[in-house]
Amino acid sequence: MLPCELYLIIPPEFDAGSDLDALVSIIRKWHPAALRLDGPDERRAESLVNALRETVQRHDVALILTDLPALAAQTGCDGVHLSGTAARCALARAELGRDLQLGVFCGTSRDDAMIAGELGADYIAVAPDAPDLITWWSQMMELPVIAENVSDADQALAMARAGADFLSIPLDFASEDGAERQLAGILSRLAEEYPE
């Protein structure tokens, strides 16, 4: 059993027509807690939400939208992830209401992480090269911490050992091996170290 839950990132170029079956296979095999849509603009983001929301939520996976809190609330998403500064949390919380999830990327900054928590974030995300911040946060704070943009097996293992609650992994559906094999490769070391 993996020591961290999975928080998978769907790229803006995701094609629901050709990639949806692969995504559903990943959901059924790996049971992620959340999928985040990274849309390049509001129109594309709305199109992705409309194409994926019903399927994703039917599998009890939270659907998170990047940087568009008002659209997340309007389209039935489960929350929003802020990629900018923690100072945006208060405004985003007002747009989302209290029921939807709010997360914020804090890089390697303890100060930004604490500000995000004080302004109503439900989780913080930190850079994948900041295991010390993850360890400190997980020991001192109650809010979940996500290791953001984990790209290989070494990072996944290091973040898990540091105490990350979630691993945020961008999926590459255009890769030669396909997104499912890509994900399996990243998680292979975790599966070996934390067997079921």
N, C-alpha and C positions, 0 to 999 in steps of 0.2 A: 504494500500500500504506500502510495507516495506521501511524503511528509508535508507537502504543500498542496493546496488546491490550485487548479489551473484557471487562468484568466487569459483567454486567447484573443488575439487582435486580428480583425478582418481588414485587409488592405482596401484602399479606395477602388482599386481596379477589379475587385471581386465581381465575378460574372455569375449572377444567380442562375442563369440558364445553363451554364456548363459546369459550375463549381458547387452547386448546392448539394448534389449527391455526396461529393467528397466531404463537405462540411458535416452533413448528417452522419456519415460514417465516423468521423472524428468525435462527434458528440457522443455517439453510442459507445464507442470504444473507451474514450478517456474521461467522459463525464465531467466536463469543465463546469466550474461554478458560474462563469460569466463569459460572454463574448462581447468584445468592444468593436464598434464600427468606427473606423477612421475615414471619414468622408472629406474629400478635398474642398467641398463647398456645400452649402445648405441644400441645394436642389439634389445633388448626388447623394448626400446623406439621407435625405427623405426617401429617395428611391430605394436605397439599400434597406432602410428600416421597413418599408412596405413589402419588400421582397422576402425579408427574413424573419420578421417579428413573430408571426404566428408559428412558424416551424421551430424557432429557437425556444420560445416560451413554452410550447407544447412539451418540450423535453426537460422542463424545469431548469432552464438555464437563463440567467439574467442577461438582458440585452442592454448594453451601455453605449451611449453615444459620446463622441469626443467633442468638447468645446461648444456644444449647442444646447444649453439647458432648456430654453423655451421650446425648441423643436422636440427635444426628448420628452417633455411633458405632454406636448400636443399629440405625439404619435404613439403613445403607449409604451415607450421604453421604460426600463426599470431604473435608469439613472444616467448620470453624466460624469465624464472624466475631464478634468481641466488640465490642459498641458502647459498652461502658463503659470503665472504667479499665484501664490496662495491668497493674495489680497482679493482675488476675484471670487473667493468662496462665498462671501456674504451676499453678493448680488446673485450668484448662481443659486444659492439656497432659497432666496426669495422667489426666483423664477420656478424652481422645482417644487416648492412646498416641502413639507416635512416627511412625506411618505416615500419619496424616491431617493436612491443612493447618490451620494456626492463624493467623488474622489479627486485628488489633486496630486500632480507630479511635483515633487519637491527637490529633485536632483540629489545633491549631496548635503543639503542645508538642514541642520537641526532647527534653526530658527524658522525657516519656511514650514517645516513639518509641524512645529508647535503652533504656529499661527494658523495653519490650515485646520488643526484640531480645534482651536479656540473659536474659529469662525464657522464651525458646523460641518466639517468634512466627516464622512463615514469611514474613509480609509485614506492613507497616504501611499504614494508610490515613489520609490527612490531609484537612483541610477544603479545599473547592474555591477558597477565597480565600487559600490559603497557598502560592503558587508558589515563594516564597523557601525555604520548608522543603523542598519537593520537590527543588529544585535542590541545596540543601545536602546532603540525604540521598543523592541519587543520585550525588553526587561523593565522599561520604565513606564510605558504607556499601554492603554487598553485597546486603542484603535488598531485595526488590522494594518499590516504593512505589506505592500506589494513590491516585488523586485521587477522593475520595469524593463521591457525590451531584452529579455534573456535570449541570447542568440546561439548558444552552444551548450554542450553537456557539462563542460567545466564550470561555466557560469551558473547553470542550474544547480549543480551540486554545491558550489560555494554559497549560493543564496539560501539553499535549504539548510545547510549547516549553520548559517548565521542566524536563522530563526525566522525567515520570511513566511508569512501566512499564505501568500499566493505567488505564483510565478506568472508574469505577464509575457507571453510568447507571441510574436508576430508570425502569422501563418503565410507561407509563400505558395499560393496555388499555381503559380506559373513556373515553379522550379521543375527541373527535369525529373526528380524523384517523386514529386507531388507533395502536398502539404502533410498528408498522413505519415509518410515515411520520414519527412523532415522532422515532424514532432516526435516520432518514435526515437529518432536518433538523438535528439536533445535530451529526452527523458531516460535514455538507456542507462546512464550511470546511476541515476536515482533509483531506478527499478532494481539494479544490482545491489546497491547499498541498503535499500529499504525494501526487501522482499516481502511479499504478502504473507 
